[in-house]
C-alpha cells in the first residue's frame, strides 16, 4: 500500500509537460505491445488502442481482453498504470480548477474582456444597488469591480473582481480599463467628505494620466460629496460628476414643493418601471429639433434634451448638430422602433 501511495505522490509531483508526455507515450506504446503479445486477438492497432482506453478508464466493455498469460500480465500493468494516470490527471485538473476559482474570488485574476464597465469602490448598499440596476439595464456587458477586499463581495456571472489599488497603473491594466466602456468612481465609505473627494480626485487624475499613456479616452463618471469641490475636478477631465448628497437634498426639497415629483424621478431612475431614459443619435431626416420631436412623439416617446441641454424644447427650429446626443423617455418596445443600437442611461 505504501508503494502505491509513494508512486501516486511521485506521479502527482510530475510537471504537467512530463505527465502529458508520459500519458501520450503510454497510450501510443501499449496498443503496440498488446498486439505483439496477442496478434490474433488484437489484430490491428485500433483494436489495441480501444482496449487500452476501455481498460484504463475502468469501463470494461469486455469485447476485447487478453487470453494468454503474458497478455494478462501486461493487462494488469495497464490497469494499475491507467488508474494512476487517470487519477493524477483528474487530481491535477481539479487542483487547477480550484486554484482558478480561488484566484477569481480573491480578485487576483486579470480581466481580458472589452466593452465592460469598471466600478471603483464598494459598499453593501449604494454600490450593490448600482450594480443591480446596471445588470437589469444591460445584460450583455460585464462589470469589473475594483476594491481592496479579501474576496469578491458579490457573486454573479457578469461580475469580475479585481483586488488592488485604483491609483496604480498595474491595477488598471489588470482591469483592462483602456478598453472599458466607462469607469465609475464611487466616493470612499467612512471617510469625511473633504478627504473622500480628495481620494476620488486622485483616482480620477490617475485614470486621466493612464488614458494618455495608452492613448485612449476613458469615459469617467465620479461621485463627489461637496459641491464646492467641483472646481477641483475642472482639470481632471471627468466626463460626468454626480453630487450624491446634494442630489438627495434637491430631490427632497423639490418633492416638498411639487408634491409627487419624487415618484416621477424615481420611476425614471429605476429599471423596474416601464419608462427609461435612452440616448440616440441624430437621424439624417431630422434637420431641426422640431423634426426630431414630432417624429419621436409620433412613435410614443418624448425628446427631452441634447446632451445636458434641456432648453431645446424652447428652440424647436434650431438646427440639430451632427454630434448631437439626444435623450428620450420611452419604453423598450418603443425605443426599438426608433433605433437599432441604444445606450440605457437610467
N, C-alpha and C positions, 0 to 999 in steps of 0.2 A: 504493500500500500504506500509506503514511504517512497519507494522507487517511482511509482506513477505520479505521486504528488510533486516530487522534485522534477520529473520530466515535464509536467504541465507548467510548473513555475518557470523553468528554463525556456520553454516554448513561448510562454506569455511575455517574457522579457525580450524576446526577439524584436528587432526593429521591424517596422511594417514592410519595408522593402525585402528584408531577408525572409520574413514569413510568406510574402507573396511569391517569391522565387521558389521557396520550398514547396508551397502548395501547388504551384503550376507544374513543377518538376514531378511531384508525387502523382498528380493526375495524368501527366503525359507518359511517365515511365511504367506505371502499374499496369495499364492495359497491355503493354508490350510483354511484360513478364508473365502475366497470366496466359497470354497467347502462346508463349514459348512452353509453358508448363502443361497447358491443355489445349493444343492446337485444334482438336476436333470439336471440343465444346465451345471454345471461343475462337471461331474460325476467322473473324475479322476484328480489326482494331476497334470499330464502333461498338461491337458486342462487348469487348473487354472494357471499354470506357463506360458503357451503360452499367455494367456490373459494378465497377469501382464506385460510380456515383451513387447507385442504389445502396451499396453496402456501407459506404462512409456516412451517408445521411440516415442510416438505420431504417430506411423504408422497407427494404427486404421483400421485393415482389416474389422472389423465388423462381422466376422464369429462367434465370441463369445462375448456376452455382458450381463450384469446383467439386470434382468427384475423386481425384487422386490425392494421395497423402501430401505430396509437395504442394498441390493446389490448395488443399485445406490449410496447410501451414501458412502459406502466403496469404490466404483469405483471412486468417486470424490476425496476421500482421496488418493487413489493410483495415480491418475493423477497428483495432485499437489506435492505429495511426490516424485513421479518419476521425475517430471520436475526439482525439486531442486536437486535431486540426480544426474541425468544425467548432469545438468548444472554445478554442482560442480565438478564432475569428469572431464568433458571437460575443465573447467577452470583450474583445478589443473594440468592436463596433458599439457595444453598449457603453463602454467606458468613454469613447469619443462623443457619443450622443449625450451622455450625462454631463460631460465636460462642456459641451456646446450649450446645453440648457443652463448650466451654472454660469457660464460666461455671459450669456444673454441676460439672465436675471440680474446679474451684478453690474451690468452696463459696461462690460469690457469688450464687447464685440462691435467692430466698426459697422457703419451703415453705408451700403454701396448703391442704394436706390437713388432715383431722381424725382423731381417734381413733388417733393414732400414738404410738409410743414415742420418747422422746428420751434419747439416751445422751450423757453429757458426759465427754470424755476419750478417750484412745486408747493402746493397747499392742498389739503384734503377737501376743501370746499370750493374756492374760486377757480383754481386751475383744473380741478377734476371736473367741475361743471362745464368749464370752457371746452375741454376735450370731448365731453359727452355731446355737446352741441355741435362741435365740428364734425364728429363722426356721424351724427344724424344728418348733417348738411352735406357731407361729402364722403361717400362710402368707397371711393376709388383711391384717393391719395392717402399715403401713410403719414403718421405723425412721429417725429423723433423728439423725445423728451430729454433735455439736458438738465441734470441736477446732481447735487452732491449727497446722494443717499446710498446706503449699503446695498440696496436691491431695488428693483423696479417697483414703484408704488401702485402700479396699475397693470392688470393682465388683459391684454387684447391683441388680437392678431394683427391689427393695423398700427400698433404702437411699438416703437423700438426705443429702448432706454440706453442712454449714454451717461456713464458716470464720469464727471470731470468738471474742470473749472472753465466757464464760458469765456473768460478773458485770456485764454491760452489758444494759440493757433492750432495746436495739436488736437484739442477737443473739437474745434470747429471742423478740422479735417476729418476726424472720426465720424462726425455727424453729417459729413458731406454738405455743409452749409452752402458751398459755392453753387450747388445745383438744386437748391431748395426753391420752393415757390414763394415762401415768406418765412421770416423769423419773428417770433413773438416773444418779447421780453417782459416778464411779469416782475412787478416790484417785490423785492425780498420780504418774507414774512418776519414779524417780530423785531423789525428794525425801525427806529424813529424816522419820520418822513424825510427830514433833511439829509440823513445818511442813506436812506433807501434810494432816493432819487440819484444820489451820487454814485451808488453802485450800478444803477440802471444806466447812467450816463457812461460809466467806464465800460460796461459791456457793449453799449451802442457804438462807442468810438472804436472799440476793438473790432467789431463786425465791419465797421466802415473801412478801417485800415486793412482788414483781411480781404474785403472785396476789391480794394485797389491792388492788393498783392496777387490775387487770382484773376484780376481784370474782369470782374463781374459785378453788376449792380445787384445787391442783395436787398430785396424789399423788406423793410424793417418796421415793425409795429411795437411801440413801447408804452407801457403803463407807467404813469408818474402820479405822485400823490399831491404835490403842491403846485398850484397854478403859477406862482411867482418863480418857479424853476423852469418854466417854458423857455425863457431866454437862454438858459444854459445849454439847451439842446439845439440851438439855432445852427451851430456849425457841425453838429453830429450827423447831419443828413438822414435823420429818421423820417421815414415816409409818413407815418401816422403816429400821433401822440394822443393817448387816451388818459384823461383826468378821471381816475376812478372815484375818488372821494367826492369831487365836485359834481360828477355826473349824477351820483345818488342824491346829492343835495338839490341839484337843479330839478331832478325828476320829482322829488317830494314837494318842492316849492311850487312847481308847475301844477302838480295834481291838486294841491290845496286851493289854488286859484281857479283852475279849469278842471273841475271835477270829472273824473273818468278818463282823463288824458293818459294816466299811467298805464291803464289797461291797453290803450292803443299802442303805446311804446313797447310794452311787454309782448304783445302779440307779434309785432314786427321783429322783435329781437329773438323770439323763441321759434325753434324749428317745429314745435308741436302744433302751431297754428297753421291754417291753410295758406295764408299770405306770407310771402317773404320778400326781401329786397334783393334784386338781382342787378347785375351790371351788363350792359350790352354795348356793342359798337354801333357807330352811325351806318345806316344803310344808304346806298347810292341815291335812292329816290327821295331821301329826306334832305331838303335844302335848308329849310328853316325849322326852328323848334316847333312851330305850329304843325308842320308836316308830320313830324315825329309824334307829337302829342295826339293828333287826331287819329293817326294810323294805329298807335298803341292803344288808344282808348277804344277804338272800334273792335279790337281783339280782346277787350276785357281787362286791360291793365292800365296803370297810371304812371306817367312820366313825372318824376319829382325833382331831378337835379342833373346837372352836368358836372362831373367831379364833385366838388363841395359847393357848387354854385346853385342855390335853390331859387334864385331870382329869375330864372329863365321863364317861369310862368308869366312874368310881367313883361317879357321881351319875346313874344311869340314870333315876330318877324325877323328876329336876329338870325344870322347865318350860323349853321352848326359847323364848328371847325372839324377838320378831318381827324384830329386826335381826340375827339370828344369821348368821354366815358359817361354814358347815360344810365342813370339809376332809375329803376322802375319798381313798382309794387305789383306783384302778380302771384297767382298760384302756379304750381309747377306745370300743369297742363297748358295753361295759357302761355306761360313763358316758352314752352317748347314750340308753340306756333310762331313765336317771334324770332327765336334764334336757335340755331343748331347747337353752338357751344355757349356755355354760360359759366359765370362765377357766382356762387352764393355768398352774399355778404353777411347776412344775419343767420 
